């Protein structure tokens, strides 16, 4: 990263590691001569990608699909959801649009209710109360519960194990947008038991833009994909027999792969990114980020800013709420002055560090926040 730039915005887009960049350059060089691309290249790297992602979330590789985006995965789930008028879909308030629009379309088509769960206005105990409200919103007519692991705007943590258990109690599909968590926050399919987990690749998976990954559970074993492409069918490895049309899909979630899933540049880049994540481990990333930000959060609280309780937020992404302490425009100016790159979402500064950040980045952010807080009026100290 450029000297003097304090990039604390992995939730926006991850910087590419040197290894990921090198993998992309090598792939482009290979494509100069098309004969370098042999039939194995259509399959081998895709299979490796599935295996690596499966290890990351503790799943079976045949349950991993290769997608272009979260919206693609949500549309796939919505297409295969048995929902009708009188049923409801439970969402969190102001969750990312890719995990909203597909459900709104489903509502328009079927007449089902979109049940959006708002957080409380209270600053204290906000995360706990929000989780309780989600649980209360799920009832016998709920057919889908679609959430993220941490809220994209402020990092509020949702207790997926408890919410998933409630969804199963009423027979609802449990769908997770893991874009802002998987890769940096431990995620265990066996423990959480989701029906689908969908992740963009360019944030916490540290990969390129334009490719994502998804897990589909047994609920979708007979699902219908958004597109009918050749590579997801039985015997697709045999190029000489492709016109012997095959109605059967390959096993598991492969049926949901996007067309041209073999993407000869993006795939090796994402493979390299996942290898690095597995070396660091999500647990290690959480530990590092927690240690890195501990003093910052104490300092922010002393200046009157509000941060969610630790048990209800991720260490890799959290919101520092201004609580009226600093006008947004003043905050913007202070961040720019210190060359601190974060995202401002409403009255929250969304901070999303990673292992490439260090104490200097934290000091720059702390200085920016402190400079926004009005000094106490003369003579007011001790009163």
C-alpha positions in Angstrom: 0.0 0.0 0.0 1.2 3.6 -0.6 3.2 5.1 2.2 1.0 7.3 4.5 -2.2 5.6 3.4 -4.1 4.1 6.3 -6.5 1.6 4.6 -9.0 0.3 7.1 -11.7 -0.6 4.6 -11.5 -4.3 3.7 -15.3 -4.4 4.0 -15.3 -2.2 0.9 -12.7 -4.1 -1.1 -9.7 -6.1 -0.2 -6.3 -5.1 -1.5 -4.7 -7.9 -3.6 -1.8 -9.7 -2.0 1.4 -10.0 -4.1 0.7 -13.7 -4.6 -2.9 -13.1 -5.8 -1.7 -10.4 -8.2 1.1 -12.7 -9.5 -1.4 -15.5 -10.1 -3.5 -13.1 -12.2 -0.6 -11.9 -14.3 0.6 -15.4 -14.9 -2.9 -16.4 -16.0 -3.2 -13.5 -18.4 0.2 -14.5 -19.9 -1.0 -18.0 -20.3 -4.0 -16.8 -22.3 -1.8 -15.1 -24.9 -1.6 -18.5 -26.6 -5.1 -20.2 -26.5 -3.6 -23.7 -27.0 -2.1 -23.3 -23.5 -5.7 -23.8 -22.2 -6.4 -27.5 -22.3 -9.6 -29.4 -21.2 -8.2 -30.0 -17.7 -8.1 -26.2 -17.1 -11.9 -26.1 -17.4 -12.2 -28.4 -14.4 -9.1 -28.8 -12.2 -8.8 -25.3 -10.8 -12.6 -25.1 -10.3 -12.4 -28.3 -8.2 -9.5 -26.9 -6.3 -11.5 -23.7 -5.6 -14.3 -25.8 -4.2 -12.0 -27.8 -2.0 -10.3 -24.8 -0.5 -13.6 -23.0 0.2 -15.1 -26.1 1.7 -12.1 -26.3 4.1 -12.7 -22.7 5.1 -16.3 -23.2 6.1 -16.0 -26.9 7.2 -18.2 -28.3 4.4 -18.1 -30.9 1.7 -16.6 -29.7 -1.6 -19.4 -31.1 -3.8 -21.7 -28.7 -2.0 -19.8 -25.6 -3.2 -21.0 -23.7 -6.3 -19.0 -21.0 -8.2 -21.0 -17.8 -8.8 -20.4 -14.3 -10.1 -22.1 -12.5 -7.2 -24.3 -12.7 -4.1 -27.3 -11.5 -6.0 -26.9 -14.5 -8.3 -26.9 -16.8 -5.3 -29.9 -15.2 -3.7 -31.8 -15.4 -7.0 -31.0 -19.1 -7.2 -32.4 -19.7 -3.7 -35.5 -17.5 -4.3 -36.2 -19.5 -7.5 -36.1 -22.7 -5.5 -38.2 -21.5 -2.5 -41.7 -22.7 -2.0 -43.4 -19.5 -0.9 -46.9 -18.2 -1.4 -49.3 -15.6 -0.1 -49.6 -15.7 3.7 -46.0 -16.7 4.1 -43.2 -14.4 5.1 -39.5 -13.9 4.6 -37.5 -12.5 7.5 -34.7 -10.0 6.8 -32.6 -7.6 8.9 -33.2 -3.8 8.6 -30.9 -2.1 6.1 -29.1 -5.3 5.1 -27.1 -5.2 1.9 -29.3 -4.7 -1.2 -28.1 -7.9 -2.9 -29.8 -9.8 -0.1 -33.0 -7.8 -0.4 -34.0 -7.2 -4.0 -34.3 -10.9 -4.8 -36.7 -11.3 -1.9 -38.7 -8.3 -2.9 -39.1 -9.8 -6.4 -40.3 -13.0 -4.8 -42.8 -11.0 -2.8 -44.1 -9.3 -5.9 -44.4 -12.7 -7.6 -46.1 -14.6 -4.8 -47.6 -12.1 -2.5 -45.5 -13.2 0.5 -44.7 -10.7 3.2 -41.2 -9.2 3.6 -40.7 -8.9 7.4 -37.8 -6.5 8.1 -36.5 -6.5 11.7 -35.3 -3.1 12.9 -32.7 -2.7 15.7 -33.7 -0.8 18.8 -32.8 2.9 19.1 -31.0 2.3 22.4 -27.2 2.5 22.2 -26.7 0.1 25.1 -27.5 -3.6 24.5 -28.4 -2.9 20.8 -26.9 -6.1 19.4 -28.5 -8.4 21.9 -31.9 -6.8 21.5 -31.7 -6.9 17.7 -31.0 -10.6 17.8 -34.0 -11.1 20.1 -36.2 -9.3 17.7 -35.1 -11.5 14.8 -36.0 -14.6 16.8 -39.4 -13.1 17.7 -40.1 -12.3 14.0 -39.8 -16.0 12.9 -43.2 -17.7 13.2 -45.0 -20.7 11.7 -45.6 -18.8 8.4 -41.9 -18.0 7.9 -40.4 -19.8 4.9 -37.1 -18.0 4.6 -34.7 -16.3 7.0 -32.1 -14.4 5.1 -29.3 -12.6 7.1 -25.7 -11.9 7.1 -23.3 -13.1 9.9 -22.3 -9.5 10.7 -24.3 -6.5 9.5 -22.5 -4.8 6.6 -23.0 -1.2 7.9 -21.8 -1.5 11.5 -20.6 -5.1 12.1 -23.4 -6.1 14.5 -23.0 -9.8 15.0 -26.0 -12.1 14.5 -26.0 -15.4 16.6 -26.6 -17.7 13.6 -26.6 -20.9 15.6 -29.6 -19.8 17.7 -31.4 -18.1 14.7 -30.8 -21.1 12.5 -32.3 -23.5 15.2 -35.4 -21.3 15.3 -35.6 -21.3 11.5 -35.4 -25.1 11.4 -38.1 -25.4 14.1 -40.6 -23.8 11.7 -39.2 -25.4 8.5 -37.8 -22.2 7.0 -34.8 -22.0 4.8 -31.8 -20.4 6.5 -29.8 -18.3 4.0 -26.6 -16.5 4.9 -24.8 -13.7 3.1 -21.3 -14.4 4.3 -19.6 -11.7 2.3 -18.7 -9.6 5.3 -17.6 -12.4 7.5 -16.4 -15.7 5.8 -12.7 -15.6 5.6 -12.2 -13.3 8.6 -14.7 -14.8 11.1 -14.8 -18.5 11.9 -17.8 -20.2 10.1 -18.7 -23.8 10.6 -21.5 -25.3 8.4 -21.8 -28.3 10.7 -22.5 -26.1 13.7 -24.7 -23.4 12.1 -26.5 -25.7 9.7 -27.4 -23.2 7.0 -29.3 -24.1 3.9 -27.2 -21.7 1.8 -24.1 -19.5 2.3 -23.2 -17.1 -0.4 -20.0 -15.0 -0.5 -18.6 -12.4 -2.8 -14.9 -13.1 -3.4 -13.4 -9.6 -3.3 -13.8 -8.6 0.3 -12.8 -11.0 3.2 -11.9 -13.8 0.8 -9.2 -11.4 -0.5 -9.9 -12.4 -4.1 -10.7 -10.6 -7.4 -13.9 -8.8 -8.2 -16.4 -10.8 -10.3 -16.3 -14.2 -8.7 -17.9 -15.6 -5.6 -18.6 -18.9 -3.9 -21.6 -20.5 -2.3 -22.6 -23.5 -0.2 -25.9 -25.2 -0.9 -27.3 -27.8 1.5 -29.5 -30.8 0.9 -32.6 -28.7 0.7 -31.5 -27.7 -2.8 -30.3 -31.0 -4.0 -33.1 -31.1 -6.7 -33.0 -27.4 -7.3 -33.3 -25.7 -10.7 -30.3 -23.4 -11.6 -30.6 -19.9 -13.0 -28.9 -21.0 -16.2 -28.5 -24.3 -18.1 -24.8 -24.5 -19.0 -22.9 -27.4 -20.5 -20.2 -27.8 -17.9 -22.5 -28.6 -15.0 -23.8 -31.8 -16.7 -22.7 -35.4 -16.4 -19.8 -36.3 -18.8 -19.0 -32.7 -19.5 -15.3 -33.5 -19.2 -15.6 -35.4 -22.5 -15.5 -32.6 -25.1 -16.0 -35.0 -28.0 -19.3 -36.1 -26.6 -20.9 -32.7 -25.7 -23.5 -33.0 -28.3 -24.7 -36.2 -26.7 -27.0 -34.0 -24.6 -27.3 -35.0 -20.9 -30.2 -34.0 -18.7 -28.5 -35.1 -15.5 -26.4 -32.6 -13.5 -23.1 -33.4 -11.8 -23.4 -34.1 -8.1 -24.2 -31.6 -5.4 -24.2 -27.9 -5.9 -22.3 -27.9 -9.2 -25.6 -27.6 -11.0 -25.8 -24.0 -9.7 -22.4 -22.9 -11.2 -22.4 -19.8 -13.4 -21.7 -20.1 -17.1 -18.0 -19.8 -17.9 -17.2 -20.7 -14.3 -13.7 -21.8 -15.2 -12.7 -18.1 -15.6 -9.0 -18.7 -16.4 -7.8 -15.5 -14.8 -10.2 -15.0 -11.8 -10.1 -18.6 -10.7 -6.4 -18.9 -10.0 -6.4 -15.6 -8.2 -9.2 -16.7 -5.9 -7.4 -20.1 -5.4 -4.3 -18.3 -4.2 -6.3 -16.0 -1.9 -8.0 -18.9 -0.2 -4.7 -20.7 0.3 -3.4 -17.6 2.1 -6.5 -17.4 4.3 -6.2 -21.0 5.3 -2.6 -20.3 6.3 -3.7 -17.3 8.5 -7.0 -18.9 9.6 -10.1 -16.9 10.5 -9.3 -17.4 14.2 -5.9 -15.9 13.7 -7.3 -12.9 11.8 -9.9 -12.3 14.6 -7.2 -12.5 17.3 -4.9 -10.1 15.4 -7.7 -7.6 14.7 -8.9 -7.7 18.3 -5.4 -7.0 19.7 -4.8 -4.3 17.1 -8.0 -2.3 17.8 -8.2 -2.7 21.6 -6.6 0.7 22.5 -8.4 2.5 19.7 -11.8 1.4 21.0 -10.9 2.5 24.6 -9.8 5.8 23.2 -12.9 6.3 21.1 -15.2 5.5 24.2 -13.3 8.1 26.2 -14.1 10.7 23.6 -17.8 9.9 23.7 -18.1 7.7 20.7 -20.2 4.5 20.9 -19.2 1.0 20.0 -21.3 -2.2 20.3 -20.4 -4.6 23.1 -17.6 -7.0 22.1 -19.8 -10.1 22.2 -22.2 -8.5 19.7 -19.6 -7.5 17.0 -16.8 -8.9 15.0 -13.2 -7.9 15.7 -12.6 -7.5 11.9 -15.4 -5.0 11.3 -17.3 -2.7 13.6 -19.1 0.6 13.7 -17.9 3.6 15.8 -21.1 5.7 16.2 -20.7 9.4 16.5 -23.6 9.8 19.0 -23.8 13.4 18.0 -20.2 14.1 19.0 -19.1 15.1 15.5 -21.0 16.2 12.4 -20.4 13.9 9.5 -18.9 16.5 7.3 -16.3 17.4 10.0 -15.5 13.7 10.4 -15.0 13.3 6.6 -12.5 16.2 6.6 -10.6 14.8 9.6 -10.3 11.3 8.0 -9.1 12.8 4.7 -6.6 14.9 6.5 -5.1 11.9 8.2 -5.3 9.8 5.0 -7.5 7.3 6.8 -9.7 5.2 4.5 -12.9 3.9 6.2 -16.5 3.9 5.2 -19.0 6.2 6.9 -22.5 4.6 7.0 -25.1 7.0 8.5 -23.8 8.0 11.9 -21.3 5.2 12.1 -17.7 5.0 11.0 -17.3 1.4 9.7 -13.8 0.2 10.5 -12.6 -3.0 8.9 -8.9 -3.8 9.5 -6.9 -6.9 8.5 -3.5 -8.4 9.1 -1.9 -5.8 6.7 -2.8 -3.1 9.2 -0.6 -2.0 12.1 -0.5 0.4 15.1 0.3 3.4 12.9 -3.1 2.9 11.2 -4.8 2.8 14.5 -3.1 6.0 15.7 -4.1 7.9 12.5 -7.7 6.9 13.0 -7.7 7.8 16.7 -6.2 11.2 15.9 -8.9 11.8 13.3 -11.7 10.9 15.7 -10.2 13.0 18.5 -9.8 16.0 16.3 -13.6 16.0 15.6 -14.6 16.2 19.3 -15.1 19.8 20.6 -12.8 20.7 23.4 -14.5 21.2 26.8 -15.5 24.8 27.4 -13.0 26.8 29.5 -13.7 26.3 33.2 -16.0 23.3 32.7 -13.5 20.7 33.8 -14.6 19.0 37.0 -18.1 20.5 36.9 
